């Protein structure tokens, strides 16, 4: 089992920044990577970024590319999502999730909710315009 815990959400004005954290515990050697998802009210959960643990390759959705930066600290079993130039449309609950299969991590289009095995509880990000 793997447990994931997100933190760092909050309320920020448009143009501002937030940094989310996702810390893993448990059998952390059993997953191939971490993905960040978000779910806005009335919308489906969408994948926005992923990282493969073996080689550190990172992928971004077009909607966040050049504004969001995903990094990791292996010693802390933590991945981060630095979110800059936030917009009102970034308002959502943000989740991190771990996948034991590498396939959903290798392209944003592959990031389906059902392909990820472990989920955090989510953290709310609200961007005021």
Backbone bond lengths (Angstrom), bond angles and torsions (degrees), N, CA, C in turn:
res aa  C-N    CA-C-N  psi(-1)  N-CA   C-N-CA  omega(-1)  CA-C   N-CA-C  phi
1 X - - - 1.461 - - 1.518 109.93 -
2 X 1.303 114.31 146.11 1.458 121.90 176.80 1.525 107.99 -125.30
3 X 1.301 115.53 133.69 1.469 120.22 175.33 1.526 108.71 -110.46
4 X 1.307 115.36 137.46 1.458 121.73 179.38 1.528 109.10 -123.12
5 X 1.301 115.08 139.34 1.467 119.70 178.59 1.513 109.40 -135.21
6 X 1.337 116.07 122.16 1.459 121.86 176.76 1.528 109.91 -93.77
7 X 1.298 114.46 154.31 1.453 121.35 172.52 1.516 108.69 -155.06
8 X 1.327 115.64 165.94 1.453 120.10 173.77 1.511 115.82 106.66
9 X 1.324 116.96 -3.31 1.454 118.25 178.32 1.519 111.62 -71.23
10 X 1.329 115.06 172.48 1.455 119.51 179.04 1.503 111.47 165.06
11 X 1.325 114.44 -165.94 1.463 122.60 -179.95 1.521 108.77 -105.29
12 X 1.320 115.59 130.75 1.458 120.15 -178.52 1.526 108.64 -143.52
13 X 1.307 116.52 151.78 1.460 120.32 177.28 1.534 109.95 -79.14
14 X 1.309 114.79 155.09 1.460 119.57 176.78 1.529 109.81 -55.76
15 X 1.322 115.31 137.51 1.454 121.19 -176.62 1.517 113.24 91.94
16 X 1.304 116.73 -10.78 1.455 121.12 -178.68 1.525 112.62 -84.64
17 X 1.320 115.16 -173.81 1.463 121.82 -175.77 1.522 111.08 -133.11
18 X 1.303 115.13 153.01 1.459 123.14 171.49 1.523 107.84 -144.16
19 X 1.316 115.89 153.92 1.456 120.73 176.36 1.523 108.75 -125.24
20 X 1.315 115.55 117.55 1.450 121.22 177.78 1.526 110.22 -93.54
21 X 1.316 114.95 148.53 1.461 121.28 175.90 1.521 109.61 -121.86
22 X 1.305 115.56 148.81 1.463 122.21 175.52 1.524 107.04 -136.73
23 X 1.330 115.34 111.35 1.457 120.49 -177.46 1.516 109.90 -108.23
24 X 1.315 114.86 130.21 1.458 121.20 -178.71 1.520 110.74 -102.37
25 X 1.317 115.56 146.01 1.456 121.67 174.32 1.523 107.80 -142.34
26 X 1.325 114.90 167.56 1.457 119.28 -176.53 1.518 110.41 93.51
27 X 1.323 116.94 -143.20 1.465 121.50 -177.48 1.531 109.99 -82.92
28 X 1.318 115.06 74.77 1.458 120.52 -173.25 1.515 113.15 -71.91
29 X 1.314 117.89 -11.85 1.460 119.71 178.69 1.521 112.26 -84.14
30 X 1.320 117.22 -2.58 1.460 119.99 -173.30 1.522 113.89 -91.78
31 X 1.325 118.32 -7.15 1.460 118.18 -179.16 1.515 110.76 -112.97
32 X 1.323 115.57 154.58 1.460 121.99 -176.23 1.518 113.21 -91.76
33 X 1.304 116.85 -17.21 1.457 117.80 179.92 1.510 112.05 178.04
34 X 1.315 113.94 178.27 1.461 123.07 -176.82 1.523 109.34 -124.31
35 X 1.306 114.69 140.86 1.455 119.36 173.70 1.517 110.25 -122.48
36 X 1.314 115.54 149.39 1.466 121.56 170.78 1.527 108.05 -104.17
37 X 1.312 114.52 132.39 1.454 122.49 176.42 1.529 108.58 -122.48
38 X 1.307 115.09 163.63 1.452 119.47 171.04 1.519 109.19 -144.74
39 X 1.323 113.97 152.26 1.463 120.13 179.26 1.516 109.30 -137.45
40 X 1.309 114.64 113.02 1.453 121.30 176.81 1.530 109.14 -86.34
41 X 1.324 117.91 157.96 1.468 120.49 -179.74 1.524 111.44 -56.30
42 X 1.322 115.37 129.01 1.453 120.60 177.73 1.514 115.34 77.41
43 X 1.323 116.76 4.52 1.470 120.03 -178.24 1.520 110.72 -120.09
44 X 1.308 114.92 162.54 1.453 119.89 177.76 1.532 110.36 -75.97
45 X 1.307 115.03 155.93 1.458 119.95 176.22 1.523 108.63 -70.79
46 X 1.318 116.06 131.87 1.455 120.70 -177.04 1.523 110.64 -124.18
47 X 1.317 114.89 143.28 1.448 120.52 175.70 1.511 110.28 -81.30
48 X 1.332 116.95 135.56 1.458 120.32 -178.52 1.515 114.08 -121.61
49 X 1.323 117.74 -19.99 1.457 119.26 -179.57 1.517 109.12 -163.38
50 X 1.331 115.61 150.91 1.460 119.16 177.56 1.507 110.01 -149.20
51 X 1.322 115.47 156.56 1.455 121.66 177.55 1.521 108.62 -139.14
52 X 1.335 115.82 136.47 1.457 120.39 174.99 1.528 108.15 -92.65
53 X 1.311 116.53 133.98 1.458 119.86 -174.32 1.525 112.02 -72.99
54 X 1.315 117.42 -31.53 1.468 119.91 -174.76 1.512 111.62 -67.86
55 X 1.340 117.48 -46.10 1.465 118.76 -174.89 1.524 113.50 -123.17
56 X 1.325 116.09 2.26 1.456 119.39 173.93 1.514 115.57 71.07
57 X 1.320 117.94 18.71 1.465 119.22 177.90 1.521 109.57 -70.66
58 X 1.316 114.83 138.22 1.455 121.49 -175.42 1.526 109.75 -123.26
59 X 1.296 115.74 140.31 1.455 122.38 -179.25 1.530 108.68 -129.38
60 X 1.339 114.55 146.67 1.458 120.37 -178.99 1.522 110.77 -131.04
61 X 1.318 114.70 146.50 1.454 119.40 169.62 1.525 109.04 -72.46
62 X 1.310 116.86 152.57 1.461 120.93 -179.33 1.520 111.66 -59.04
63 X 1.337 116.68 -31.41 1.461 120.53 -175.91 1.520 112.64 -68.02
64 X 1.320 118.50 -18.61 1.464 120.43 -177.34 1.528 112.43 -122.57
65 X 1.306 116.10 -9.00 1.460 120.01 -178.44 1.522 110.03 -57.59
66 X 1.306 116.28 139.29 1.472 124.62 -179.50 1.519 112.85 76.45
67 X 1.333 118.24 -5.40 1.468 120.61 174.85 1.533 111.67 -116.23
68 X 1.324 117.09 -33.89 1.461 121.80 -178.39 1.521 109.42 -106.18
69 X 1.331 115.60 146.63 1.460 121.42 179.32 1.523 109.03 -133.50
70 X 1.318 115.44 123.39 1.467 120.94 178.54 1.512 109.03 -101.02
71 X 1.336 116.07 130.55 1.454 121.41 178.10 1.523 108.68 -135.13
72 X 1.318 115.88 173.20 1.452 119.32 179.67 1.518 110.83 -143.90
73 X 1.317 114.39 154.22 1.457 122.21 173.24 1.521 105.89 -127.09
74 X 1.324 116.25 100.12 1.463 120.06 -174.60 1.526 111.90 -62.48
75 X 1.307 116.85 -35.63 1.463 120.30 -178.06 1.522 111.42 -63.98
76 X 1.320 116.57 -27.68 1.460 121.09 -178.65 1.526 112.08 -103.12
77 X 1.337 117.07 2.18 1.481 120.65 -176.18 1.520 110.67 51.35
78 X 1.309 115.14 42.99 1.463 120.39 -174.16 1.522 110.30 -129.93
79 X 1.309 115.59 138.02 1.454 121.58 169.57 1.521 107.60 -116.02
80 X 1.319 114.40 152.40 1.453 120.92 -176.41 1.525 109.92 -124.81
81 X 1.304 114.52 154.57 1.458 120.63 172.45 1.521 107.19 -130.70
82 X 1.330 115.00 102.04 1.453 120.66 175.88 1.518 108.09 -83.08
83 X 1.309 116.47 120.44 1.454 121.51 -176.06 1.519 108.89 -113.96
84 X 1.316 116.28 116.25 1.459 122.50 -178.65 1.524 110.71 -115.28
85 X 1.331 114.60 161.71 1.470 120.47 178.31 1.530 110.52 49.10
86 X 1.311 115.59 50.21 1.461 119.97 -176.23 1.520 111.62 -66.34
87 X 1.326 114.09 145.49 1.450 121.97 -179.13 1.529 109.35 -121.11
88 X 1.317 115.57 161.97 1.463 119.81 -179.46 1.527 110.72 -57.18
89 X 1.320 116.51 -34.35 1.473 119.88 -178.48 1.521 113.46 -73.39
90 X 1.332 116.78 -5.20 1.468 120.08 173.58 1.528 111.54 -83.84
91 X 1.316 117.45 -6.71 1.459 121.00 179.03 1.526 109.94 -61.53
92 X 1.327 115.80 124.30 1.457 121.27 -176.18 1.519 109.05 -177.78
93 X 1.322 115.56 170.71 1.452 120.85 165.82 1.528 106.71 -89.47
94 X 1.309 115.33 128.34 1.456 121.15 -177.59 1.525 109.55 -103.42
95 X 1.333 115.26 132.96 1.447 122.18 -178.75 1.526 109.97 -123.66
96 X 1.313 116.24 145.30 1.453 119.35 164.89 1.525 107.73 -107.84
97 X 1.311 114.96 151.96 1.452 120.95 -177.19 1.517 109.25 -147.80
98 X 1.323 115.63 149.23 1.456 121.54 -179.52 1.526 109.89 -111.92
99 X 1.327 115.11 141.68 1.460 121.39 -179.54 1.523 109.73 -120.54
100 X 1.317 116.84 131.40 1.455 120.57 176.28 1.528 111.13 -81.89
101 X 1.301 116.57 -25.21 1.456 121.88 175.55 1.521 108.18 -94.34
102 X 1.307 117.27 134.66 1.470 120.31 -176.44 1.528 112.84 -74.60
103 X 1.314 117.97 -22.17 1.470 121.33 -172.67 1.531 113.72 -53.04
104 X 1.313 120.00 -47.16 1.473 118.89 -177.23 1.512 114.04 -69.58
105 X 1.317 117.47 -8.45 1.453 121.35 -177.90 1.519 112.42 -91.97
106 X 1.323 116.87 -12.99 1.466 120.15 -168.23 1.522 113.95 -92.60
107 X 1.317 117.20 -4.49 1.458 120.20 176.30 1.516 107.41 -162.30
108 X 1.328 114.96 139.09 1.459 118.61 -178.52 1.528 110.80 -57.14
109 X 1.314 117.10 -35.00 1.463 120.88 -179.10 1.521 111.95 -64.51
110 X 1.329 116.86 -21.09 1.467 120.41 -179.42 1.517 112.50 -87.10
111 X 1.340 117.28 -6.21 1.459 120.57 -172.80 1.526 110.87 -79.24
112 X 1.303 116.47 77.59 1.456 121.24 176.57 1.519 109.59 -96.39
113 X 1.299 115.76 142.91 1.463 120.99 -176.58 1.523 110.75 -53.92
114 X 1.320 116.70 -41.56 1.470 120.13 -174.78 1.522 112.63 -70.41
115 X 1.322 117.03 -13.11 1.465 120.86 -178.71 1.513 113.09 -86.36
116 X 1.321 116.57 -6.78 1.457 121.07 -179.57 1.515 109.31 -106.26
117 X 1.324 115.10 139.67 1.458 120.56 -168.26 1.523 114.48 -97.61
118 X 1.303 116.49 -28.04 1.462 120.51 -176.01 1.524 108.94 -132.12
119 X 1.321 115.25 140.95 1.459 120.88 -175.54 1.513 111.49 -132.53
120 X 1.321 114.57 145.75 1.444 119.69 168.71 1.518 110.24 -82.80
121 X 1.319 115.94 179.10 1.457 120.88 -175.15 1.521 112.61 -85.53
122 X 1.320 116.68 -12.78 1.454 121.21 178.70 1.515 112.52 93.96
123 X 1.321 115.24 152.76 1.459 121.39 176.35 1.528 108.06 -138.00
124 X 1.318 115.64 135.39 1.463 121.06 -174.94 1.523 110.89 -80.99
125 X 1.314 115.35 132.08 1.465 122.18 171.67 1.518 107.44 -119.78
126 X 1.315 116.05 123.61 1.454 120.97 179.53 1.520 108.73 -124.13
127 X 1.318 115.73 123.87 1.455 121.42 -179.66 1.513 108.19 -111.81
128 X 1.315 116.18 119.17 1.463 120.63 -179.55 1.524 109.72 -91.30
129 X 1.315 115.37 138.30 1.473 119.69 -178.42 1.522 111.53 -98.41
